[in-house]
Amino acid sequence: MYFDYISERNQKEPTNSAQNNQRSQSYNQRNAPVDFQNSLLILIAATMNADGSIMKAELDMVKTMLLRTYGEEEAKSMLLRLRDFLKQNHNLNEVCRNLRLRMSYSPRLELVHVLFRISRADGDMSASEINLIQMIATQLGISTPDYLSIKAMFVSTPNSDYQILEVSPTATEEDVKKAYRRMVMRFHPDRLQGLSESEKKTAESKFHNVQKAYDNIKRAKGWV
């Protein structure tokens, strides 16, 4: 999972302190997030609550993610906050604006991927979960093609393979090849030098999905 990547990128990237202070002061002091960790935890809590029940598999995945990223002591503190957030209602538009202000595009894209993984941890994804993640992605400023590409890795439809490659079902063979090469440049294992093991596993999983989608399209079109 890229949660550690998201956190590290946020810490490294400069922010406009005046803008951040002004945004923070507009928040409700009781419930609204005033820091990066809380914003992430609130989105995770909202995703876990989206279908009306919190599954053990989802909680276990979040626990593992936090332990690996922050260590035992900090993870315990964050899990306590998560427990509280699961019982509260939050203005998700404000939360997403907070994150959009603090994060560049790539970490925001990976955050959407993380939310999909948590949602599918129990082996199923409800319409309410998908709709919530779509709303979050929109508020985070994720483009429609990028959102559909990530969604297609978790939700199978007749056009999933095309959506993963971000091409139309009517795309030519050359267009599909170009899209495939573009995706390979993002996720190919040869480009993973210097990443952590968790980052490598996530990128390798995405590369596998891209490769599978390309192979499926070639077979369906008779290009093999």
Buried (B, 14 or more C-beta within 10 A) or exposed (E): BBBBBBBBBBEEEEEEEEEBEEBBEEBEEEBBBBEBBBBBBBBBBBBBBBBEEEBEBBBEBBBBBBBBBBEEEEBEEBBEBBEEBBEEEBBBEBBBBBBBBBBEEEBBBBBBBBBBBBBBBBEEBBEEBBEBBBBBBBBBBBEEEBBBBBBBBBBEEEEBBBBBBBBEEEBEEEEBBBBBEEBBEEBBEEEBEEBBEBBBBBBBBBBEBBBBBBEBBBEEEEEE
